[in-house]
Amino acid sequence: MDHLKFKQKRHNLQVNLAQLKVLCAELYQKYCPRYISQRRNTTNSRVSDVQILALLCLQVITQMHSQRKFFAWAQTFIPHQLNIERSRFNRRAQRLLPVVMAMRQGLTRDYAQTGQFAIIDSLPNPLCQKVRNKRAKVFRGIADLGYNATKDMYFYGFKTHFETSLSGYILNYTVTEASKHDTQAASTLIAGCPCPFVLADVGYVGQPLQEDFGELGYELWTPYRSNMKGAKQHNVPALKDLRRTIESRFSILVEDYGIEKNLTRSVVGFWLKIELTVFIYNLGFFDFTENRIITN
């Protein structure tokens, strides 16, 4: 993996299943936790971990949000890749969550170019239509009712908080209940961030958060509201434009990968969908040529 390098402009990831297998095999070998890769009887499995990882990545790329639909599609068009039952495929997939996490974190740690600025923001993960907000039972006790100011809507579900570089590469994320305010998740989200300066929107305005970030060694910049004292001098247009990078990246995550549409009904399945989406999205910052990962 010494040839793996980072590029600043993301492209649309276009790879086939064979390339995904090669990529997943390299990343699996380098980053997979030993308690998974060296578990007993792995050589006797009809379908390897690498093969399942490649299929999961293919599901994200093809934008099939339902695993049932993807499994039926795969049995029709690539039956030789799936000689196990759907229930077993689902169990094997969920057990690979630590592997996907390790691969994503390893790529970020070893190859991502972060720069001086990071951007933080959040997007909603509704679990039902708004007419069912008060009657929904899925994830009851974990999910709750929240409000999204950008879309001016109440929703039942979760909220995913993201931290990206200026190029849009996702450095970290965290998932909370929908009612949790962005400022309450910010300190946890930013912990370990390699960028000393953090840009955020007006939802993060507040002296307490500024002080919390200062104690952690970060400088937080948020635009002032128009009626706040000194707003005209403080709201530098260049910084506001840089902060909008994360909004365009959210559009890609929603439109190209359906990150807001999560049909899973288990905590591990929900987490796996988010993790796979972020992993595949970040892979778009690398080029694939002759089954190797290179940069222009």
HELIX and SHEET records of a PDB file:
HELIX    1   1 LEU A   17  TYR A   31  1                                  15    
HELIX    2   2 ARG A   34  SER A   37  1                                   4    
HELIX    3   3 THR A   42  ASN A   44  5                                   3    
HELIX    4   4 ASP A   49  ILE A   61  1                                  13    
HELIX    5   5 GLN A   67  PHE A   77  1                                  11    
HELIX    6   6 PRO A   79  GLN A   81  5                                   3    
HELIX    7   7 ARG A   86  ARG A   95  1                                  10    
HELIX    8   8 LEU A   97  TYR A  111  1                                  15    
HELIX    9   9 LYS A  130  ARG A  132  5                                   3    
HELIX   10  10 ASP A  182  ILE A  190  1                                   9    
HELIX   11  11 VAL A  202  TYR A  204  5                                   3    
HELIX   12  12 GLN A  207  LEU A  216  1                                  10    
HELIX   13  13 ALA A  231  HIS A  234  1                                   4    
HELIX   14  14 PRO A  237  ARG A  243  1                                   7    
HELIX   15  15 THR A  245  GLU A  255  1                                  11    
HELIX   16  16 VAL A  267  LEU A  283  1                                  17    
SHEET    1   A 5 ASP A 144  ASN A 148  0                                        
SHEET    2   A 5 MET A 153  SER A 165 -1                                        
SHEET    3   A 5 PHE A 117  PRO A 126 -1                                        
SHEET    4   A 5 PHE A 197  LEU A 199  1                                        
SHEET    5   A 5 GLU A 219  TRP A 221  1                                        
SHEET    1   B 3 ASP A 144  ASN A 148  0                                        
SHEET    2   B 3 MET A 153  SER A 165 -1                                        
SHEET    3   B 3 ILE A 170  GLU A 177 -1                                        
SHEET    1   C 2 ASP A 287  THR A 289  0                                        
SHEET    2   C 2 ARG A 292  ILE A 294 -1                                        
END                                                                             
